[in-house]
Amino acid sequence: MTAPDTARTGLDREYSPSSRVTDLDVHLARYATDSARARADLPVHLDVSCGPLPEQRLDLFPAPDPHAPLFVFVHGGYWQELSKSEAAFAARDFLAAGISFAALGYGLAPRHRLRAITAAVGDSLRRIRTGRAQLPIAPRAVHLGGHSAGAHLVASTLLDADALRLSGTITSATLISGVYDLEPLRHTYVNDALGMDADEARDLSPLHRMPARLPRLVVALGEDETDAFTAQHHQFVGAARVGGTEVTDLVVPGRHHFDLPFDLADPDTVLGAAVLGILCNGH
């Protein structure tokens, strides 16, 4: 094996979260089954358009109070896998806390380029926040959340010039196991579907676009992550704090890339307690 091949193999492993788990299929199946149960069992589930593209839709689970806070979750899958159908697993916990929940869908690579994916998610989230998505609720506060690629998409939305003018109306954002510098991904298997060049990777990297201040953040990572994901987490937390953003920095013992999202609104977990503490207390 040549030296470049060896380097590629090592980088592939560092940016492959599944390299740290032996039961990936179990967690992916639970995303799907828990989401399906939420759609079947919760009192109200609505499939709502939130943009002109067919993929711009969300599964909405409204709380009884139409003015309750709304948590909008953006799924992961390296921008090329999964969908909103597997992203409603936390709906039951949020509704139990009196919080409306929505799982956002978006187009995937390779059919869509990453610039287009990022722009579409940003458009959907802005429509939700400004009322242009025509939701049957009027939340008094909107909170965003994303896992892995979804964390990148949420961070990118908050950093977009148009969104920054609205950032004061986003109460908080929760970023789980995110990728915030895309340049290393250009040199891994992930880019086989994305096809990023250096300019696109830089333009779409939140770490290269940090503003003076973002809404309050919960930035979370499982303790059992690769060194690359751990480094990205700490770099983003540091950059956000330098800009004056209030950050709750969580590295959660006993959790990894794929099971940490299940804690999102579970009050008996480190992540769930932090998220619900912000949403329920309104600060």
C-alpha positions in Angstrom: 0.0 0.0 0.0 1.4 3.4 -0.9 1.7 6.2 1.5 -1.2 8.2 0.0 -3.4 5.1 0.2 -2.5 4.7 3.8 -3.3 8.3 4.6 -6.7 8.0 2.8 -7.5 4.8 4.8 -6.7 6.6 8.1 -8.8 9.6 7.3 -11.7 7.5 6.1 -11.6 5.7 9.4 -11.5 9.0 11.4 -14.5 10.3 9.5 -16.5 7.1 9.7 -18.4 7.2 13.0 -19.5 3.6 12.5 -15.8 2.5 13.0 -16.4 3.0 16.7 -19.5 0.8 17.0 -20.3 -2.8 16.5 -24.1 -2.6 16.4 -24.8 0.2 13.9 -27.8 -1.5 12.4 -29.5 -1.7 15.8 -29.4 2.1 16.1 -30.5 2.8 12.6 -33.4 0.5 13.0 -34.4 2.2 16.2 -34.4 5.6 14.5 -36.9 4.2 12.1 -39.1 2.2 14.5 -39.3 4.9 17.2 -40.2 7.4 14.5 -42.8 5.2 13.0 -44.3 4.7 16.5 -44.4 8.4 17.1 -46.3 8.9 13.8 -48.8 6.1 14.7 -49.3 6.8 18.4 -49.1 10.5 19.0 -52.5 12.4 18.8 -51.6 14.6 15.9 -49.0 14.2 13.1 -48.9 16.5 10.1 -46.8 16.3 6.9 -46.3 20.0 6.1 -44.6 21.7 3.2 -42.0 24.3 4.1 -40.6 25.3 0.7 -41.0 25.0 -3.0 -38.9 21.8 -3.5 -40.7 18.5 -3.0 -38.1 17.5 -0.4 -38.8 20.6 1.7 -41.3 19.0 4.1 -41.5 18.4 7.8 -43.2 15.9 10.1 -44.9 18.1 12.7 -46.1 16.9 16.1 -47.9 19.9 17.7 -48.2 20.2 21.4 -51.8 21.0 22.7 -50.8 24.6 23.3 -50.4 26.2 19.8 -48.0 28.7 21.3 -45.7 26.1 22.9 -42.0 26.3 21.9 -41.1 24.4 18.7 -38.0 22.2 18.4 -37.1 21.6 14.7 -34.7 18.6 14.2 -32.5 18.1 11.1 -31.3 14.5 10.6 -27.8 13.3 9.8 -26.6 10.7 7.3 -23.6 12.6 5.7 -26.0 14.6 3.5 -26.7 11.4 1.5 -28.7 9.0 3.7 -31.7 8.9 6.0 -34.8 11.2 5.9 -37.4 12.8 8.1 -39.0 9.4 8.3 -36.2 8.3 10.6 -35.9 11.6 12.5 -39.0 11.7 14.7 -37.7 9.4 17.4 -37.6 12.2 19.9 -41.1 13.5 19.3 -42.7 11.6 22.2 -40.2 13.0 24.8 -40.7 16.6 23.5 -44.5 16.4 23.6 -44.3 15.0 27.1 -42.5 18.2 28.1 -45.2 20.3 26.4 -43.0 21.2 23.4 -44.0 20.9 19.7 -41.6 18.9 17.6 -40.8 18.8 13.9 -38.5 16.6 11.8 -37.2 18.4 8.7 -36.6 16.7 5.4 -34.2 17.8 2.6 -32.8 16.5 -0.7 -29.8 14.2 -0.6 -26.5 13.8 -2.5 -25.5 12.8 -5.1 -28.8 14.0 -6.7 -28.3 17.4 -5.0 -25.0 19.2 -4.5 -24.1 20.3 -1.0 -24.5 24.0 -1.8 -28.1 23.3 -2.8 -28.8 21.1 0.2 -27.5 23.8 2.6 -29.5 26.5 0.8 -32.7 24.5 0.9 -32.4 23.7 4.6 -31.7 27.3 5.3 -34.7 28.3 3.3 -37.0 25.8 5.1 -35.8 26.9 8.6 -36.3 30.6 7.7 -39.8 29.9 6.4 -40.6 28.1 9.6 -39.3 30.9 11.8 -41.0 33.7 9.9 -44.4 32.0 9.5 -44.1 31.5 5.7 -44.3 27.7 6.2 -48.0 28.1 7.1 -47.8 25.9 10.2 -51.0 25.3 12.1 -49.2 26.5 15.3 -47.7 29.9 16.4 -44.8 28.9 18.6 -43.6 31.6 21.0 -40.0 30.4 20.5 -38.2 28.3 17.9 -35.3 26.1 18.8 -33.2 24.2 16.2 -31.4 20.9 16.5 -29.2 18.8 14.2 -27.2 15.6 14.4 -24.0 15.0 12.4 -24.6 16.4 8.9 -27.7 18.0 10.4 -25.6 19.8 12.9 -23.6 21.2 10.0 -26.8 22.3 8.3 -28.2 24.0 11.4 -24.9 25.8 12.1 -24.7 26.9 8.4 -28.2 28.3 8.6 -27.4 30.4 11.6 -24.3 31.7 9.9 -25.9 32.6 6.6 -26.1 36.4 6.1 -29.9 36.3 5.8 -30.4 34.1 8.8 -28.1 36.2 10.9 -30.7 39.0 10.7 -33.1 36.5 12.2 -30.8 34.8 14.6 -32.2 36.8 17.5 -35.5 35.1 16.9 -34.0 31.6 17.2 -33.9 31.0 20.9 -31.3 28.2 20.9 -29.7 25.5 18.8 -28.5 22.0 19.8 -25.7 20.6 17.7 -24.9 16.9 18.1 -21.7 15.2 16.8 -21.3 17.8 14.0 -18.8 18.4 11.2 -17.9 22.1 11.1 -14.8 22.0 8.8 -15.5 20.2 5.5 -12.0 20.3 4.1 -10.9 17.0 5.6 -14.0 15.3 4.1 -12.8 16.2 0.6 -10.1 13.5 1.0 -12.4 10.8 2.3 -15.1 8.4 1.0 -17.7 10.9 2.0 -16.8 13.1 -0.9 -17.4 10.4 -3.5 -21.1 11.4 -3.4 -20.7 15.1 -2.6 -18.0 16.0 -5.1 -16.8 19.0 -3.2 -13.9 21.1 -4.4 -11.7 23.2 -2.1 -13.8 26.4 -2.6 -17.1 24.6 -1.9 -15.6 22.9 1.2 -14.4 26.3 2.6 -17.5 28.2 1.7 -19.7 25.7 3.5 -17.6 25.2 6.6 -19.1 26.9 9.7 -15.7 27.2 11.3 -14.6 29.5 8.5 -17.7 31.8 8.9 -18.0 32.4 12.6 -19.7 35.7 13.4 -19.6 37.8 16.6 -22.4 36.0 18.2 -24.9 33.1 17.7 -28.0 32.1 19.7 -27.4 30.1 22.8 -25.9 26.7 21.8 -25.8 23.2 23.3 -22.9 21.5 21.5 -22.8 17.8 22.4 -20.6 14.8 21.6 -20.5 11.2 22.8 -17.3 10.3 24.7 -16.7 7.4 22.3 -16.2 9.3 19.1 -13.2 9.3 16.7 -10.4 11.8 17.3 -11.5 13.8 14.2 -15.1 14.3 15.4 -13.8 15.2 18.9 -11.4 17.8 17.5 -14.1 19.3 15.3 -16.4 19.6 18.4 -13.8 21.4 20.5 -12.7 23.7 17.6 -16.3 24.8 17.1 -17.0 25.3 20.8 -13.9 27.4 21.1 -14.7 29.5 18.1 -18.2 30.1 19.2 -17.1 31.2 22.6 -14.5 33.6 21.2 -17.4 35.2 19.3 -19.4 35.8 22.5 -21.9 32.9 22.1 -23.1 31.2 25.3 -22.3 27.5 24.9 -23.1 24.5 26.9 -20.3 22.1 26.0 -21.2 18.4 26.6 -19.0 15.4 26.1 -21.3 12.7 27.3 -19.8 9.6 29.0 -21.0 6.2 27.7 -22.4 7.6 24.5 -21.3 7.4 20.9 -22.2 9.0 17.6 -25.4 7.0 17.0 -27.0 6.6 20.4 -26.5 10.1 21.8 -29.4 11.5 19.7 -31.9 9.3 21.6 -31.1 11.4 24.7 -32.2 14.6 23.0 -35.3 15.3 25.2 -34.9 12.6 27.8 -34.8 14.5 31.1 -32.9 11.7 32.8 -29.9 12.2 30.6 -27.2 14.8 30.5 -28.1 16.0 27.0 -31.9 15.9 27.6 -31.6 17.8 30.8 -29.6 20.5 29.2 -31.9 20.9 26.2 -35.1 20.8 28.2 -33.6 23.2 30.7 -33.3 25.8 28.0 -36.6 25.1 26.2 -38.8 24.9 29.4 -37.2 27.8 31.2 -37.2 30.0 28.1 -33.5 31.1 28.4 
